[in-house]
Amino acid sequence: MEVHQNYINGAWAEAAERAPNINPSNVSDVVGEYARANETQVRAAIAAARAAFPGWSRGSIQARADLLDKVGNEIMARKEELGILLSREEGKTKPEGIGEAMRAGYLFKFFAGEVVRQAGELLPSVRPGIKVEITREPVGVVGIITPWNFPIAIPAWKIAPALAYGNCVVFKPADLVPGCAWALADIIARAGIPAGVFNLVMGRGSVVGEILSNASEVDAISFTGSAAVGRRVAQNCAARLAKVQLEMGGKNPQVVLDDADLDTAINVSIQSAFFSTGQRCTAASRLIVTAGIHDRFVSALTSKLKTLKVDDALKDGTDIGPVVDPQQLKQNLHYIELGRNEGAKLAAGGGRLTRSTDGYYLEPALFTETTPQMTINRDEIFGPVASVIRVRDYEEALAVANDTPYGLSSGIATTSLKYAEHFKRNSAAGMVMVNLPTAGVDYHVPFGGRKGSSYGPREQGRYAVEFYTTVKTAYVNA
């Protein structure tokens, strides 16, 4: 089987170590063999990026814009192929995989436009005859570390702005899903990126991630992943005063009020909690429901769950694919058992499923009769597991929704303008959804949260400039 190599300083670099990429829908299907970088290769990639930075950062912005647009166009042209690859290696359904590939294409095309939309300020000084110029310059070499749950969209929303604003990149994808990352690197390479400007180093976080976050030649790190690893990355960067941006998940609430349209409430809850197998940092695993609608909501949600098809991600009609790997499946089953032991009622699902192929299939699990302090309502489970918390009224719902160390996304189902407006203002989350799923955001607007969910400037949209550039103030005596 062909080994997919790392991309360093404009060339594909062989590595002694490799690992198979396994399809979670069918564990006998090996997507491919992918190289794992060693320390020497990681440091070579960093050195290449450092050497390429002066030419790339000061070169033609039109050439930079054209390159990013070319990348976006190829992703869009190959969206079905890339979406199938994504579904095959990560377990999203085929429509979700294609949708994520399209989003990656749009991200590159958006930031192609941002290249030529960069602006500064020209101000008069308080001293006569002097003018003040305020401009933005690229940070330098950016290390990008991405998770397994969005294997092409999250790399795109980090790599595209990093390159757009003149930085050079060393990219480490999740070791579990290197396929889309390699395909994206191949597209970038064939688009004509100058040697060293973009580098792909696949491999273990304990090797590649540690070196990137500690290397003095890396000026900034953008990381998405677990809170525990994020804290370590932050500590490494803080020790050497490097810029750092972290996205670290959530325990997101979906509030359902008595006045909500029941169909809307069920739809947003199903999509928020269970689609993409619940493996989204924006997934809503806490369904906070007021007393007047609680019983009708639970009955309707339980019935709806029974109609969802859990199967191979690439099969037509599949609503929910497999869990990504055996470790994640084991973790999900552990929390389901823990919920039972803590006194929650398992109202639906929660069992292993067998299908025509051997995969990591799990019934979507719904707990009822839970309390806010149960472990299943505190920890991020990261699977198709949700729990219902009954509350008296809106005031208690808001208090419970905000009672979490995370603050990424939140949602409310209501027909009341009063409560919708109050919730938008008072929800302690970076993103708020009214009568919409908590998961699913546009590519041209800022993404990020508060508290333990995020650290540093926002990602995506025009707000990405805050992380990938630094401000310079120049005074000129005319």
N, C-alpha and C positions, 0 to 999 in steps of 0.2 A: 504494500500500500504506500502511495506517495506520502512523503512527510512534508507538511506545510511549515516552511522555515520562518524565522524571524527576519525582519527587514531593518537593516542597519546601514547608515551612511550610503543610501542609494543602491544597496545590493541585498539579495537574499542570502542569509548567513546560516550555514549548517550548525546544528547543535548535537551534542552527544546524547542528550536525554530527550525523550519524547513521551507523549502520553496519548491514549486514545480518547476520542470525543464520542460519548455514548448517547444514543437516542433514548430518552426516558420513556417514550411510548413503546419502545421495542428494544430491550437491552442487548439483543443479538445483532442489532444494526450499529455498526461503527461508522460514524459520520466521516471520520478521518483521523490521521495521526498528526499531532501538532508538536512542534519543538518546544522545549523549555530552555529558556536562556540561563546561562550561568553568570557568575559575577563579572567575568572578563567581558562578556558580551554586553551586559548592562552598562558597564563603565565605558565601553566603546561607543555605545549609542549616545550616552550623555556627552562624551567628548565630540562626537560628530555634530550633535545639535549645537553645542557651544561654538564650534568652528563655523557653522553655517549661519549663525545668528546675524552677524553684521551685514552680510549680503542680502539676506531675506528681509530683514527689518527696514533696510534703507532702499530696497529695490522698487520696481514699478508696482504701484498699487493696482493698475489696470491688469497686469499679468497675474497678480494675486487674486483679484476678483474673478478673472476668467478661469483660473484653475479651480477655484471653489465651485463655480457654476458648472464646470465640466464634470466635476465629481458628483454634484447633485443631479445632473442630467442622467448620468449613467446609473446611479442608484434608482432613479425613477423608472428608467427604461427596463431595469432588471428587477423591479419590485416583487414580482411573483416568484422568481427564482430565489431571491434573497429571503423573501418571506417564508418560503418552504424550508430553506436551510435553517432559518431561525426557529421555526416550529419543530424541526427535526432535532435540533440540539438542545433547545430550552423547554419545549413542551407547550408553548402557546398554541391555540388553535390556528389553523391556516389563515382565516380572515384577520385574526389579531396579528399574526406574523407579517402578513402583507401590509397591514396598516402601519406597523412599526417601521417597516422598511421605507414606506412612503414618507413617514415623518422624518426619517433620517435624510432623505433627499431634500425635503423642504427646508430642513435646517441648514444644509450646505448652501442652498440657493439664497436663503434669507441673509446669511452672513457674507455671501458674495456681494450682495448689495451694500451691506454695512461697511465693507472695505472702503468704498468711495463716498460713504456718508459720514466719515469721521470729521468731527468739528472741534474747534477750540474757541477761545475768547480773546478779544483784543480790548483792553481797558485803559483808560487814562490813569496815570499815576497821580497821587496827590501832589507830586512835585512837578512843576511846569517843565515841559519839554521832554518828558520821559513817558514812554508807553510801556504797557505790560502785556505780554503774550502768555496765555495759559493754554498749554497743549497736552496731549496724551501720547505716551510712548509705550512700546511693548515692554513687558516685564523681563523677558529673556527666554530662558529654557524652562518649559513647563512640563512637569511630570503629571500624567493623567492616569488615574487608577479607577477602573470601572467595575460594576457588579455583574452578576450573572443574569439578573431578571429582565434587563432590557439590553440585550447584547449588541444592538446596533444603534438604537436611538440615543442612549446615554453617551456612548463614545462620540456620536455625531454632535451632540449639543455641547461637548467639551472641546473636541478637536477643531470643529469649524470656527468658533470664535477665537480660539488660541491662534490659529493660522491667520485668520482675517486681520487681527490686530498686530501681526508681525512677529509673533513668537515662534520659536521652534519647539517641537514636541517629542517627548519620549512616552509612548503609550503602552501601558500594561493592562490588558483585559483580564477578566476573571478566568482563572485556570480551568474552571468547569465548562466554559462555553467560548472557546477560542475561534470557532468557525466563522461567525459573522465579523469578528474583529479582523481576521486574516483577509476575508473577502474585501472588507473596507480598505485595509492597507493596500491590497492589490490594486484597487480602483484608484486610490490616491497616487500610488507609484506610477501607474500607467498614464495618469493625467499629466505627468511631467513635473512633479514636485522636485526641486533641486536636492541633490544629495545632502543628507544630514538634517534637512528641515523637518522631516517627519520620520520617526523610527518606531518600529513595533518590536516589543520584547515580551513575548509570552512566557508564562511560568508561574511559579509559586509566589504568593505574597511574602512568605518568609525570606525569600531571596530577592526577587525583583522589587517588591514594594518597600522592603527595608532599605535597600540601597538607594532607591529614588528619594525616599523621604529624608535620608541622612546625608545625601551627597551635597557638598557645598557648591557644586557647579549647577545645581538645579535651583532656580530662583523661586519657583512656586509649585505647589501641589494642589491639584483638584481631585478630590476623592469622593466616591459614592460607595457606601457599603454599611457594615454593621457599626453600631455605636462603639463597641469595644475596640475594633480596629481603628476607627476614626479618631478616638482619643489618643491612640498610640502614634498615629500619623501626626496629629496636632502637637504632641509632645516633642517628637523628633524635629518638626519644623520650627517650633518655638525655641528650641535649644540653639538653633543657628539663625534665628530671626528671619526665616523664610516665610513668604506669603502662603496662606493655606485656605482652602475652601472645602467644607465638609457637608455632605448630605448623608444622614444616618438613620432614616426610617421614621416610623411613627406608630402610634396606637390611636388611630383616627376614629372620631365619633360620627355617627349618622343619627341625627335627632329626628324623631317622627312625632309631630304634635297631633292633638285630637282633631284639629281642623284640616289635616292633610288629606289630599286626594289619595285614596287607598292604593289605586293602581300605580300612581306615581311613586308612592312610598315603597311599594314592593319592588318596582323596577329599579329605582336608584339603589336600594339595599342589596338586591341580587347582584347588580353590576359592581357595586362598590366592594362587597365582601367576597364574592366567589369567582368572578371572571378573572382570567389569567391565573386561575387556580389560587387566587388570593395572594399571589406572590408579587405584590406591588407595595412599595413604601407608602403609597397613597390609599391603600385599601382600607375600608372602614370595617373593623372587626368588632366595634362596640355599637350596637343598635340600641339607642336610648329612646324609649317609647313612653309617652304619657298614658296615664291609666285609662282614659276614655276610649282610646283606640287600640290598646294593648292586645286584647284577646282576639279582635278581628285581624289585626296585623299578624300575630303569631300564626293563626289558623291559615291565613292566605299565604304567608311566606312558606310555611311548612308544605302546603299543597304545591306551591310553585317549585320548590326544591325537588320534589319527586318527579317533575317533568324534565329536568335538566339531564342531558346525555353526557356522561363521562366516558371518554374513549380516546383512541389514538388521535393525536393532535391534527393529523393530516386527513382524517376521514371527514367526508361531508356530513354536516349535521351535528358534529361534536360541539357541545357548549363549553365543556371544561376538559382540558387535557390533563396529563399526569403531573404529579409533583416532580421537581427537577432532578432529584437524585435520592439514593437510599438514606443519606444522613438527614435530609430535610423531611423525608417521610417519617423517619424515626422520631424526629422532633415533634412533628404534628401529632403523631399517635401518643407521644408522651403527654402533650398538653391536653388532649382529649381525655386521657385517663385521669390526669390531674384535676380537670374540671369536674369529672364525676366524683372523685374523692373529696373535693371541696364542697359538694352538695348541690352542684348545678344539675339541671335536668337536661339530658341529651334528647332533644325533641325530634331530631332528624339526623340521619347519616352517621358519619364518623368511622365507618368500617373500611377495611381493605377491599378492593374490587379486583376481580380477575376478568381479563378480556382475551381476545383471540391472540394477542401478543403479550409477552411478559414485560410488564411495565410497572411504574410506580403510581398506581391508580388508587385514589382515595375518595370516598363519598363526601360531598360537602357536609360539614357538621354544623348544626345549629343548637346552641345551648339556650335554655330559658331558665327563669327563676334564679338569676345570678345577682350578685351584689358587686358594687364598684371595686371593692377591695380584694376580690378573688384574683388569683394569679393570672387566670385566663383573661382578665380585664385590665391587667397591669403590664404584662410582658407582650412584646411583639412576637406573635407566633409565626407569621409569614407563611400562611397556608390557607386552605379553604375552610376556615374555622371562624365562626362568629357567635356572639352571645347577645342576648336581649337583656337589657336592664330596664325594669319598670320604674318610672318616676311619677310624682304627683302632678307636676305642672311644668310650664316652660322654665320658671326660675330654677327649679331643681335640675331640669334637663341641662341647662346651661352650666350650672355648677359642676355636675357630673362630667359633662363634656370637657371642661377645662381642667379637671382633676387628673392630670397625667403629666409625666415628665417630658412628654413629646409635644410637638405643636406644628405638624406639617400641614395636614388638610383636615377640613371638617365640613359637614353637610347638614342641612335642615330641610325637611319636607313639611311645608305649610302653605296655606292659602292666605295667611295673614301678612299684609304688608308691614304691619307694626312689628311682629315677631321676626320677620325676615330681615328688616333693617336693623333691629336691635342685635340680632345674632351676628350679622356681618360686622358690626362695630365691636362686639364684645367677645366673640370667639377668639381664644388665644391660639390662633393658627395662622400660618403664613398664607394659606389659600382657603377660601370659603366658597362652598357651593350651595345654591338655593334651588331645590327641586331638580338637582342634577347629581350624578354619581360623584363621589369624592375623588375617584380615579379618572384621569383623562383631562389633560390640559393642552392648550394650544402651543405651537412651537415658537410664536413670536412674542410671547409675554413672559414675565419673570416667573421662575419656579424656585420655591424654597420655603422654609418654615422657621419656627422659633424654638426656643428652649433646647431640649436635647436632640431635636431633629436636624438642625442646620447650624452651621457656623461660617461666618464670612459673607461676602457679597452674594447676591442672587445669581442663579444660572438662567440662561436663555434670554431671548429678546435683546433689546438695547441695553438692558441692565447688565449684561455679561461684560460690557466694557469696564465696569468697576473692578473686576478681578484681573482681567487679562491685560490691563494697562496701568501705568503709573502716571501721575500728574507732574508736569514740569511748569514752573513759572519763570519766565525770562523777562528781564528789564532792559530796555534799549534807550539810550540817550540819543535822541534824534538830532 
